[in-house]
Amino acid sequence: MLSKNYLNKLDIKKILLENLNSITGPQAEQESQIMISYSSSKSENNLDINNSEVDQKLINKILNERVKGKPLAKIINEKGFWKKIFYTDDYTLDPRADSEILVEQFLIDFKKNKNQKHLKLLDLCCGTGCLGISIIDELDNGFCDFIDVSKQALIACKKNIIKFKQQQKTTVFQSNLFENYPINRLKYIDFIVCNPPYIPTRNYLNLNQETQHDPRISLDGGKLGMDYYVKIINFLISVKFKGIVYFEIDPIITKNMYKLLLEKSVKIVYKKTDYLNLDRLIKLKFPG
């Protein structure tokens, strides 16, 4: 911990690294920079921070919580994703770099289609809204609906919509999947992006302490991790959805996902791996 007053920035960073190395390993360097930047209210460039601008009391407070195992994002209510810093809290799944593959691939696909003039997107199980917001922020003609069952998560989503000035391009719905979502709106949706809970319950119970700070509702996908995929796919088939779905997936459910899609005659346009070469994205087109 920081035990002296008026330490310079390099000394503070050294102390942070000593405390963080055993907790975060290779992430210690990045987390130490985030703490220093956050304490000085300068989130963009750590090099621009003067020694006098670093709030050592705030850093101590953050570090005390961090060494107890609470994720940094949950302490400072911020997490970087794609090109922005999103608000996050105890009621939302922290944005993760793994999910950026959905944004990246979606934008690659969309920009290949030069005839696409308008985009109507749905971010299902939206949490912070990081997927939908990141996509429409890159497009002049993109509009997005956001659905989450959690009222508290939608408060976080709305904060991010306002933070990034996307109010005119977004609508938010509290709904258990499609239960309270107007069916007529779905007819006009071109694409759905979705990162549903997909961790099998037995695996959830063995998650590390940090991951368990995320709400269970955003992680636990039932016995096989497939509960939400089954509900979503069955519903979209029943309403003859004609758009495209981008699902985040995990290698642990890939086999069962393929089996489900084969049974339902849902076409797999492609599957993509993340930066660690793990199954992470599947793009689907529905029959009819």
Legacy VTK file of the C-alpha trace (Angstrom):
# vtk DataFile Version 3.0
C-alpha trace
ASCII
DATASET POLYDATA
POINTS 288 float
0.000 0.000 0.000
1.035 3.611 -0.362
2.352 4.482 3.080
4.091 7.779 2.334
2.692 11.119 1.282
3.857 12.886 -1.861
5.359 9.909 -3.639
6.182 10.581 -7.259
4.383 8.756 -10.029
7.176 6.249 -10.656
7.313 5.278 -6.987
3.541 4.850 -6.908
3.636 2.623 -9.971
6.380 0.486 -8.444
4.340 -0.064 -5.280
1.241 -0.870 -7.330
3.119 -3.440 -9.391
4.480 -5.094 -6.233
0.932 -5.515 -4.940
-0.736 -6.395 -8.234
1.736 -8.878 -9.716
0.568 -11.720 -7.480
-3.093 -10.943 -8.233
-3.259 -10.097 -11.917
0.046 -11.340 -13.328
0.541 -9.963 -16.860
-2.283 -7.440 -16.335
-0.483 -5.707 -13.461
1.199 -3.123 -15.682
-2.056 -2.146 -17.364
-4.010 -2.045 -14.107
-1.405 0.138 -12.418
-1.654 2.648 -15.268
-5.447 2.604 -15.094
-5.372 3.277 -11.343
-3.011 6.215 -11.733
-5.010 7.657 -14.622
-8.310 7.202 -12.833
-7.030 8.866 -9.668
-6.008 11.931 -11.655
-9.190 11.993 -13.798
-7.087 11.589 -16.923
-8.056 8.379 -18.637
-6.470 8.857 -22.042
-2.734 9.273 -21.564
-0.853 8.176 -18.452
2.248 10.047 -19.610
0.489 13.422 -19.351
-0.155 13.054 -15.622
1.934 15.164 -13.265
3.002 13.865 -9.847
0.847 16.463 -8.095
-2.280 15.292 -9.942
-2.219 11.755 -8.541
-4.724 11.258 -5.713
-2.840 8.838 -3.472
-5.734 8.390 -1.046
-7.979 7.302 -3.910
-5.346 4.887 -5.208
-5.017 3.372 -1.729
-8.775 2.922 -1.550
-8.845 1.207 -4.948
-5.839 -0.971 -4.151
-7.328 -2.100 -0.824
-10.391 -3.443 -2.649
-8.332 -4.891 -5.474
-6.092 -6.998 -3.233
-9.232 -8.484 -1.678
-10.110 -9.916 -5.093
-12.636 -7.416 -6.431
-12.087 -6.751 -10.160
-10.757 -3.306 -10.979
-13.673 -2.562 -13.304
-16.136 -3.213 -10.485
-14.210 -0.842 -8.198
-13.919 2.116 -10.565
-17.081 1.321 -12.584
-15.210 1.539 -15.878
-14.020 -0.967 -18.464
-12.424 -0.400 -21.831
-14.118 -2.085 -24.792
-13.485 -1.630 -28.498
-12.654 2.104 -28.755
-14.392 3.437 -25.643
-14.514 3.296 -21.849
-17.897 1.916 -20.759
-19.669 2.342 -17.447
-20.115 -0.974 -15.653
-21.232 -1.982 -12.172
-22.250 -4.893 -9.960
-25.409 -5.477 -12.023
-23.672 -5.902 -15.390
-21.249 -8.300 -16.988
-17.991 -6.412 -17.439
-17.191 -5.937 -21.135
-14.444 -8.317 -22.233
-11.940 -8.226 -25.053
-13.231 -11.652 -26.193
-16.510 -10.025 -27.230
-14.815 -7.476 -29.480
-14.721 -10.134 -32.207
-18.502 -9.638 -32.592
-18.100 -5.920 -33.205
-15.097 -6.376 -35.464
-16.664 -9.039 -37.652
-20.037 -7.327 -37.819
-18.442 -4.125 -39.110
-16.375 -6.068 -41.655
-19.518 -7.781 -42.947
-21.619 -4.628 -42.993
-19.059 -2.504 -44.793
-18.770 -5.145 -47.521
-22.451 -4.615 -48.330
-22.354 -1.287 -50.137
-26.089 -1.407 -50.866
-27.026 -1.380 -47.171
-28.437 2.110 -46.546
-29.961 1.670 -43.115
-29.232 -0.751 -40.325
-31.685 -1.803 -37.650
-29.885 -3.729 -34.939
-30.993 -5.505 -31.770
-28.580 -6.022 -28.864
-30.184 -8.901 -26.951
-29.058 -9.559 -23.342
-27.368 -6.200 -23.709
-25.958 -5.554 -20.218
-23.807 -2.428 -20.547
-24.836 -2.095 -24.188
-21.204 -2.322 -25.283
-21.929 -4.421 -28.382
-24.743 -2.366 -29.853
-23.279 1.007 -28.916
-19.856 0.127 -30.347
-21.445 -0.877 -33.655
-23.814 2.039 -34.224
-21.179 4.518 -33.098
-19.194 3.506 -36.192
-22.146 3.860 -38.570
-24.037 6.983 -39.583
-27.121 4.987 -40.554
-27.343 2.538 -37.659
-30.153 2.266 -35.092
-30.265 -0.173 -32.187
-32.817 -1.625 -29.777
-31.482 -2.925 -26.458
-33.100 -5.720 -24.438
-32.206 -6.960 -20.971
-34.231 -8.650 -18.244
-32.442 -6.668 -15.537
-33.741 -3.197 -14.733
-30.442 -2.350 -13.058
-28.433 -3.463 -16.093
-30.562 -1.246 -18.315
-29.769 1.720 -16.073
-26.087 1.081 -16.847
-26.900 0.681 -20.540
-28.745 4.016 -20.576
-25.793 5.697 -18.878
-23.564 4.507 -21.703
-26.059 5.570 -24.359
-26.075 9.066 -22.883
-22.315 9.092 -22.335
-21.685 8.394 -26.009
-24.570 10.596 -27.228
-26.538 7.839 -28.946
-30.006 8.743 -27.621
-31.409 9.506 -31.075
-30.354 6.114 -32.428
-31.428 3.823 -29.579
-34.465 2.390 -27.760
-34.304 0.349 -24.559
-36.655 -2.452 -23.463
-36.828 -4.358 -20.197
-37.815 -7.850 -21.221
-37.090 -11.494 -20.489
-35.704 -12.166 -23.961
-38.590 -11.335 -26.336
-41.400 -11.574 -23.770
-42.095 -7.814 -23.582
-40.551 -6.788 -26.883
-43.036 -5.607 -29.558
-43.211 -8.311 -32.197
-43.820 -5.707 -34.884
-40.418 -4.155 -34.216
-38.724 -7.504 -34.724
-40.011 -7.605 -38.305
-37.805 -4.648 -39.131
-34.654 -5.858 -37.358
-31.864 -6.711 -39.803
-29.348 -8.090 -37.323
-29.266 -9.400 -33.764
-26.076 -9.410 -31.707
-26.235 -11.419 -28.524
-23.902 -12.474 -25.737
-26.219 -14.655 -23.641
-25.330 -16.532 -20.448
-23.553 -19.678 -21.663
-21.566 -21.157 -18.792
-22.919 -24.569 -17.683
-24.120 -24.402 -14.089
-21.537 -26.921 -12.854
-18.777 -24.762 -14.359
-20.250 -21.570 -12.957
-19.983 -22.952 -9.428
-16.247 -23.425 -9.977
-15.495 -20.006 -11.460
-12.708 -17.943 -9.950
-13.517 -15.311 -7.355
-13.131 -12.387 -9.741
-15.545 -13.715 -12.349
-18.140 -14.390 -9.653
-18.334 -10.634 -9.050
-20.301 -10.486 -12.302
-24.025 -11.167 -11.790
-24.885 -14.851 -11.999
-27.791 -14.090 -14.316
-25.308 -12.903 -16.935
-23.191 -16.072 -16.770
-25.170 -19.184 -15.815
-26.591 -20.763 -18.962
-28.223 -23.770 -17.307
-27.163 -27.412 -17.137
-25.426 -27.501 -20.541
-24.951 -23.760 -20.980
-27.516 -23.867 -23.786
-30.750 -22.673 -22.140
-30.783 -19.187 -23.653
-29.662 -20.270 -27.108
-32.483 -22.812 -27.238
-35.102 -20.235 -26.183
-33.859 -17.569 -28.572
-33.510 -19.865 -31.572
-36.905 -21.505 -31.022
-38.579 -18.115 -30.763
-36.928 -16.703 -33.879
-37.942 -19.773 -35.851
-41.521 -19.503 -34.589
-41.850 -15.879 -35.777
-40.034 -16.609 -39.068
-37.254 -14.143 -38.366
-35.498 -13.309 -41.622
-32.472 -11.441 -40.323
-28.989 -12.478 -39.264
-27.876 -13.402 -35.743
-24.373 -12.986 -34.348
-24.007 -15.100 -31.186
-21.078 -15.074 -28.824
-20.263 -18.680 -27.951
-17.681 -20.635 -25.969
-15.753 -23.794 -26.929
-17.475 -25.636 -24.101
-20.853 -25.420 -25.879
-19.778 -25.647 -29.544
-20.683 -29.313 -29.959
-24.166 -28.884 -28.470
-24.688 -25.706 -30.488
-23.963 -27.518 -33.762
-26.360 -30.277 -32.778
-29.133 -27.784 -32.014
-28.663 -25.857 -35.264
-28.687 -29.055 -37.311
-31.923 -30.175 -35.657
-33.537 -26.783 -36.309
-32.217 -26.431 -39.889
-30.551 -23.119 -39.030
-27.721 -22.246 -41.402
-24.273 -21.508 -40.017
-22.860 -18.732 -42.183
-19.517 -18.992 -40.421
-17.773 -19.534 -37.092
-14.901 -17.339 -35.893
-12.305 -17.749 -33.181
-11.090 -15.039 -30.828
-7.555 -13.753 -30.289
-6.690 -16.912 -28.334
-7.968 -19.102 -31.188
-11.010 -20.221 -29.173
-14.504 -20.536 -30.652
-16.149 -17.202 -29.896
-18.584 -16.142 -32.638
-21.153 -17.893 -34.742
-23.178 -16.180 -37.476
-26.582 -17.664 -38.272
-29.233 -17.347 -40.944
-32.705 -18.696 -40.223
-34.806 -20.908 -42.507
-37.487 -19.324 -44.667
LINES 1 289
288 0 1 2 3 4 5 6 7 8 9 10 11 12 13 14 15 16 17 18 19 20 21 22 23 24 25 26 27 28 29 30 31 32 33 34 35 36 37 38 39 40 41 42 43 44 45 46 47 48 49 50 51 52 53 54 55 56 57 58 59 60 61 62 63 64 65 66 67 68 69 70 71 72 73 74 75 76 77 78 79 80 81 82 83 84 85 86 87 88 89 90 91 92 93 94 95 96 97 98 99 100 101 102 103 104 105 106 107 108 109 110 111 112 113 114 115 116 117 118 119 120 121 122 123 124 125 126 127 128 129 130 131 132 133 134 135 136 137 138 139 140 141 142 143 144 145 146 147 148 149 150 151 152 153 154 155 156 157 158 159 160 161 162 163 164 165 166 167 168 169 170 171 172 173 174 175 176 177 178 179 180 181 182 183 184 185 186 187 188 189 190 191 192 193 194 195 196 197 198 199 200 201 202 203 204 205 206 207 208 209 210 211 212 213 214 215 216 217 218 219 220 221 222 223 224 225 226 227 228 229 230 231 232 233 234 235 236 237 238 239 240 241 242 243 244 245 246 247 248 249 250 251 252 253 254 255 256 257 258 259 260 261 262 263 264 265 266 267 268 269 270 271 272 273 274 275 276 277 278 279 280 281 282 283 284 285 286 287
